[in-house]
């Protein structure tokens, strides 16, 4: 096999994926998945979907057949039929009598809610309640999907990926697409959502030397809907674990999101309709820190420094890597890759969903589309622009960098020559206009000419100023490029993590070891708040404003005590009350304060003028 062929490159760098205990779904072949799927379409003007293909009739070729349809129609697959009560009871009974290896059983550990603030827990509770009112995957769907998936594995045990090689801007991009039959993050791992089908992906970015040698430079792991520089790690980054030339991926339990290190990750789901409130809170915090000089003792508590957003819902993604491992040298290995560099019809022609569509307005419980498309049928950025998706489109390969530096130096040098010539010519023109303006100044009949010259002088002076500023910036940039060129010539590289602004890190061990009392409080705090409000309405309906303030104050003090921020809370409350008192005084005594202010300002101006006169 030619070592430069797509399949050979994919095999050479194929990843190792480590899963968490209790993971039930692993990368599979889509043809096996389709064999047990039915095919449906939902029209906007109908209440129920229409079945186009029954189970056992669907193939990759049939899926790819063009189907002109009405605007707003949604095509989707159904993988597993819901279990009947008898089937579910039978399965649970059978599972209860089946011995399980303790090392394969998932344990959530300490509660996620204790790690976040009260408002985040309230948002989490509201989100959970919203599942009752909006579209959601039924509770037994994960069990039905697992039973179906087990049947497939018993017939053909297959662990595979779909490989794609893209050549863009001198880079060779290896994309590894993994297909899972089900995302059971919510039902089995306390996460955000469940949905049939799940497409995940990682990228490895290679460069080719003039002698033809190919070497890896970067990786980018897809994690939920994130994109940009923070997804990317350089090949020599110590955070990137490798076994030989094979990068190690830690997959989230149920979610299958990809991480660089083993651990529990706190994931925030942003609430779209609360974005304006979140922005207002951010501005208040900015004023609090910038004007009042009030800073957090723990930077993780600050949104500006990458902490939690009050109006986002927190969930833990368990990517511990203590379960099954798939890849080169592992107990389970990858089957030969299906190369989709030239996308087959089932990838490029089918824009529908790969699992059931349950009409979730937030889309979280609807199945995803294929590797090439988003749910709305538009092309994924990770597909059409894998460099831009990871923020790598602004960087040349290592072998191109020195040539790019020389190119930029030549371009800027040429630009400097042009700027110097323009500055000289415009300066000469400026002095000429200045001489004419001075000459016309003492002649009344040239008044209009003089005014026109003044406008021209002002405009020309601004142009020269901009040119000189650009010349100075270019000079500084040329000096920086010369230094960078020297570093490249000596084989030096910039810091591997200089591009990262907010690295997604696992929850520290110190935060995992939370006190039992704090855990208990986090679990019951939302319920206690609701009970307190009900009690207030029943027993003190006429004093509810004071009662509500008292309840809020008590809950805030308890939260601050548990999170060891009581002293900080007292300080902030004191400052806030002082500002409120000052505002009240200003409103009540505004006329008097205005008079006093005017008198003080007048006295200050007279003193300054007299001091200048006497000096």
N, C-alpha and C positions, 0 to 999 in steps of 0.2 A: 504493500500500500504506500502510495506517495505520502511522505510525512507532511506535505503542505495541503493535502486534500482536506476538505471540511470535516469529514468523519474522523480522520487521524488527529486533527487539531482538537476536536471535541473530546476524543478519548484521552489524549495526552493530559489535558487539564481538567477533566471532569471532576466535579466536587464530591466531597463526602458529606452526607447529611446525617446529623445526629438528632434523634427525636427524644421527646420526653416520655417517661413511663406513662402508660395508659393510652398512648396514641393508637388510634384504630385504623386510620386511613393513610395509605402510602402511595407514592407516584405509580400510576398504572397506565396501561395502553388504552387509548380512547376507543379503539375498535371493540375491545371487550366491554367497555362501558356502554357503547351504543347498542350492543347485542341485546341488552336487557332494558333499553329505554323505549319509551313511546314518544311520538312527535306531535306537538300541538301548536295551535295559533289562537291568539286572543285578539278579537277586533274591538275597537273602542266603543262601538254601538251595541255590543252584545254583553250579556251578563256572564255567560259561561264560555270557556274556550272550546275549540273544535279539534278533535283528534284527526291528524292527517296520516299517521303511521302507528300501527299497534306494536306492542312489544314483540321482538323477534323479527320484525320486518325491516328495521332501519339498518342501513349500512353507511359507510363514509361516502360512497358515491351518491346514494339517495339524499344524504344530508346536503351535499354540495349542489344539487340540482337547482337551477335558478327558478325562483317562484315570484313572479310579479304580484304584488299585493297592494292592498289599500293603505292609504296614509294612516299611520298610527297603529298598524297591526304589529303584534309582538309574537315572534316565533320562539318556542322554548321546548325543552326536553323534560321528561319525567323519568327519574331513575328508579325510585322505589315507591311502591304503593303503600299507603298507610296500613299499619297492622290493625287487625280486629282486636277486640278486647280479649278474646280467647287466645289469639296468637301472642299478644303481648304478655298475658299472664303466664302462658306456657314458657315463653322465653325467660321471663324473670325467675320462674320457679326452677328451670333448668340451670340457670346461671347461679342461683343460690346454692345448688348442690354440687356445682363444679368447683374443684379445688383450683385456686389461683396462686401463682407464684408471687409472693409478697414483693419481690423486686420489680414486678411489672405493674403494680397497682399505683395509681396516681394519688398523691396527697397534696392538697392545696397549700398546706402550711398556714402561717399566720395570715389573718384577714387583710385584704387590700384596703378596706374602707378606713382602717385606723391610720393609714399612711397619708391621708388627704384631709382637707378641711371639711367643715360642716356643710358649706354650700355645695361642694362637689358631691358629697353624699346625698344631699337633697336632690340635686340634678340626676344622680344615678337612680334614686328611687322613682322619680318622675319618668325617667326613661323606661324603667322596668314596667311601670304601670301602663305606659303608652303601648307596650306590646299587646295588651289586651284589646286595644281599640284599633290598631292598625294591622296590616298584613304581616303574618309571621308563619314560619315553618312550624308545623305541629310538633308537639313534644315528643311523640314517638317516632318522628321522621328519622332521627339519628340512629335509633335502634333498627328500624327497617332498612336503612341504608347500609348499616354494618352487617346485617344478616345477608343482604344481597352481595355485598363486597366479599364477605367470607366465602360465599358460594363460588364466586369468580376465582378467588385465590386457590380454592381447593382443586379446581379444574386446571388452572394454569397459574403457577406462582411467577409473577412477572413484576419487575421493578425497572421502570424505564423513564426516559426523558426525551423531549423533542429538542434537537439541537439546530441552531441557526447561526450561520457565520455571515457577518456584515463587514464589508470593507468601506470605510468612510474616513475621509481626511487623512489618509495615511495609516489609520488604525485598522487592526483586525479585531472585530468584536465577536466574541463567542457568547451566544445566548443559550442558556439551559432553561427550557420550559418544562415545568412539572405539573402534571394533571392529577388531581385528587377527586375521588368520587363524592366527597362530602366534607364540608367545613362544620364541625360540631363544637365550635369554641364556646357558644353560649350554653348548650345543654349539658356538656360534660366537663367544661373547664371554667365556668363562671365568666364567660367573655361577653362580647357585644352582640354577636349574631350567629345564627345558623343559616346555612344555605347549601343546596345541592350544587355539586361541582365546585372546583376551586383551581384556578390557574396561578401558579407562582413562578418566579423567574430570578435568576442571577446572571450577571454579565462578568466576563473576564476580558480585559482589554490588552491586546498584544501589540508589539511593535516589531518591525522587521529591519534588521541591520543591512547595510549595503552589501555585505557578503551573503545575505540570504538567511542569516540566523534569526529565528523568531524567539522573542522573550516576553514574558508577562510583565505588565507595568501596574495595572490597577484592577480592582474588583469593585462591583457594585451589587449589593443585595437588595432585592425588592422587599419592602416592609410596609404592608398595608397600602395606603395611597400616597406615601411620601415620595419626594423626588428631590434632585439637586445634589449639591456637593456633600452634604452630610451622609449620603448613602455610600460614598466612595472611600475606599482604603487603598493606599499604595501597597505594592507587593512586598515592600520591606517594612511596612507598618507592624510593630509588635502585636497590635490587636488582632491582626489577620493570622489566624492559626492555619498551618499547612502541614500536610503529610507528603513530603516530596514536593511535587508540583501540583498537588491537589488541595485546593482551599477547603476548609472545614466550615460548614454551615450549621448553625443551631436553629432548628425549626420550632416555631411556637406551637404549643399543644393545641390541636384543633384548628387554630387559625392558619398554621403552616407558613406564617411570616418568617423571614430570614434574618438572623442576627449573627454577629461576629463572635460573641462570647456567650458562654453558658450563664444562665441566671434567670431571674424573674424580672420582667420589664413592665413598667407602669406606662400604659398607653392611654392617651386622652382622646376622647371623641368630642369634637367641637359641635356645639348646638347652634345651628345656623341662625335661628330667629333671635338668639341672645347675643349675636355679634355686636350690635350697637351698644348694649349694656356693658359687654366686655371691654369695648373700646373706651367707654366712659370711665370704667374702673381703672383701666390702664393709664388714662390721662390723670386721674386723681392720684394714682400711685407715683406717676412721674413728678407731679407737683410736690407730693409728700417727700420724695427723695431729693429732688433738685432744689426746691425753694426752702423747705423746712429742714433739710439735712437729716432726714430720718431714714436710716438704712437698716436692713435686716442683718442680724447677727449671723444667720445661716443663709448664704447666697442662694441655696436651692429653694428658699421660700419666695424668692423674687422672680416674677415672670420675665423680667428683663434679662436675668441671668439663667434662664432656662428652666425655671421652676414651673409649678402647676398653674394652670389658668383656672380661676375660680369657677368660670362658667363652662367648663368642659367636664365630661363624665369620665371618671377613672376606671380602667380595667387592667388586670394583670395578664400579661402574655407570658406563659411559662415555657421558657426555652432552655431547659436544664441539661439536655443532652445525655440523660441517664437511662434512656430507653434504647430502642433499636437503632442501629447505625447501618447506613447503606452507602456503598461506594467502593473504590479500589482498596483491596486489602481488608475489607470489613466482612462480617458474617454474611451479609447480603450484598451482592454486587449488582451493578447496572447491566441491563441487557444492551446489546449494540444499539446505538442511538438511531432514531428516526430523524434524518436530516431534512429540515424544512427551509433551507436557505432560499430556494425557489419555492415559494409557498404552494403546497398542493391545494386542490380545489376546496377541500373541506376546511382549510384555514382561510382562504381568501374569499370564498363565495358565501359561506354561511355567516351571517351577521347576527343571528339570534342568540338566545341564552342557552347555556349548556346544562341547565337544570330547570327546576320548576319556577314559574313566575307566580308569586303570591300577592302581587299588588301592594307591596310595601311602599308607601310614599317616600320614606327615607332611603329606599333601595337597598338597605343593608341586608335584608333577608331574601331579596331576589337573587337568583343565580347570576353569575358573571357571564359575559360573552367570552369568545375564544381568545387565543393569544394575540390576535391581530386587532381586535376591536374592543371598544368600551361598550357599556350596556346600551348606550343610545345609538350604536352603529358607527360612530366615528372611530378613526384609527387611533390606536394607543400611541402616545408619544414614545414609549419605550420601544415600539416597533419601528416607527418611521424615523426616529431620531435618537438612537441609543446613546450617542455621545451627549447630546443636550439634556437627555433625561437624567444623567448622572453629573451634569455640570462639567463634562470633559471636553465640550466642543471648543472651549477657549484655550486648550492646551495642545501643543504639538507632542508628537512622540519623542522619546528620549533621543532617538537618532536624528530627528528633525530639528531639535531645539537650537543647536549651534547655528545651523543654516538660517533659521528664522531670526535669530539675534542679528546676524550679519545683514539680513534683508531689512530689518527694522532700522538698523544703524544707517544703512545706505539711504533709505527713504527719509529718515529724519535729517540726515546731513544735507540731502538735496533740498528738503523743505527749509532748512536753516539758511541756505544760500538764497533761496527765493524770498524768505522773510527779510533777510538783510538788505537785499536790493529794494524790496518794497518799502522798508522803513526809511532807507536813504532817499528814495524818490519822494515819498510822502512828506518827509521832514523838510526837504527842499521846497516842496510845494507849500507847506505850512508857513515857512518863514517868508516866502514870497507874498502869500496872502496877508501875513501880519504886517509887512512893510506897506502894502497897499491900504490896509485898514488904518494904519497910523497916518498915512498921507491924506486919506479922505476925511479923517476925524475933524479937521479944522475947517472944512469947506461945507457950509450948509447945503449947497446945491447937490452934494454927493451923499446926502443923508441916507437915501434908499440903498445906494451902493454900499455904504458903510454897514448898514444893518444886515444886508445879504452876506457881506464878508464875515460878519460876526457869527452867523449861523454856519457858514462853511468852515470857519475856524474851529467851532465847537465840534462839528461832526468829524472833521479830519483829525483833530486831536484825540478824539475817542478811538478812531480807527487805529491810529499810531500806538496808542496805549495798549489796545488789544493785541496788536502785532508784537509789541515788545514783551508783553506778558507771555504770549505763546513762545517767543524766542527763548525767554528765560526758562520756561517749563521744559522745552525741548532740550535745552542745554543740560538741565539736571537729569532728564531721562537718558540722554546719551552717556552721561557719566555713570548712571546706574547700569545701563546696558553693557558698558565696557567692563564694569566689575563683574556682572553676571557672566559675560563672555569668558572672562578669566577663570571664574569658578567652574564653568562647564568644561573649559579646556583642561582643568586639573582634575576633572572627574567628580567634583563636588555637586551635591544636590540640595535643593531647598528642604526644610523640615517636612517630614512625611505627613504631618497632621496640620500644617499651616492653613489648609483650606477648610477645616472643620469649624463650624460655628456652634453647633449644638449636637454633640455626639449622643446617640441614644445608648445609655449605659444601663446595665442591670441594677436593680435596687441593692444598695449596700447591705452587707450582712448585719451591720448595726441597726438598720431600720427593719430588718426581718425579725430581729429578736425584740419584739414589742411586748410590753407587759400585758398580762391577762386582763387586768382591770380596764386598760385602754381598749383592748380588743372588744370586751363586753360593751363598753360605752359606745364604741363606734357602731356596733351591731344594733343597739336599741335606741340610739339618740333620735333618729328620725321618727320612730314610733312614739317615743316619749313627747316629742314636740307636738305631734298631732293630738295625743291624749291631753296634753296641757291646754291646747287651744280649745278642744271640745269642753274641757272642764271650765275654762274661762267663760265660754259662751253660756253654759248651763248655770253656773253659780255666781258669776259676776258680770252679767250682760251690760250693766250700765257703767261699769268701770273698765271696760275692755281696753281702752288706749293705755292706761297705766299698767294694767295687767300684762298686756302684750309686751310693753317695754321691759317690764320686770322679767318676764320669761326669756326674752332675747338676751338681756343682760346676764342672767344666770347661766344660760347655755354658752354664751361667749366666754364667761369666766371659767367654766368647766373645761371648755376646749383649750383655752390658753394654759390652764394648769396642766392638763395632760400633755400638751406639746411643749411644756417648759418655756412659755412665752408670757407668763403672767406679768413680770416686771415690764416687759416691752409693751404689753397691752395697757398697763396703768399709765406709762409714759405717753403713749399715743392718745389715750382717752383724755389725759390732762391737756395736751396740746390742742386737741380738737375742741374741748370745752372752752379753752382760753380763746381760740379763734371765734367760737360761737358767741362768747360773752362780748368780745370786741365788736363783732358785727351788730349785736343788739344795742350796745352803747352808741355805736355810730348812727344807727337808725333813729334811736330815741333822742339823741342830742346833736343831730346833724347841723341845724342852724348855728348853734353855739360853737361847735367844732369848726364849722366853715369860717366863722368870724375869727376865731383864735388862729386858725391856720393862715388866713389872709394877713393878720397882724404880724405873725411870726415871719412869714415870707417877706413882708414889706421891710421889717426891721433887718432881716438878714441881707436883703439887697442893698439897703442904705449903708450898712456896716461894710460890706464888700467894696462899694463904690468909694466911701470915705477912706478906707484903708489903702486903696489904690492911689487916691489923691494925695495922701500924706506920705506915701512911700517915696 
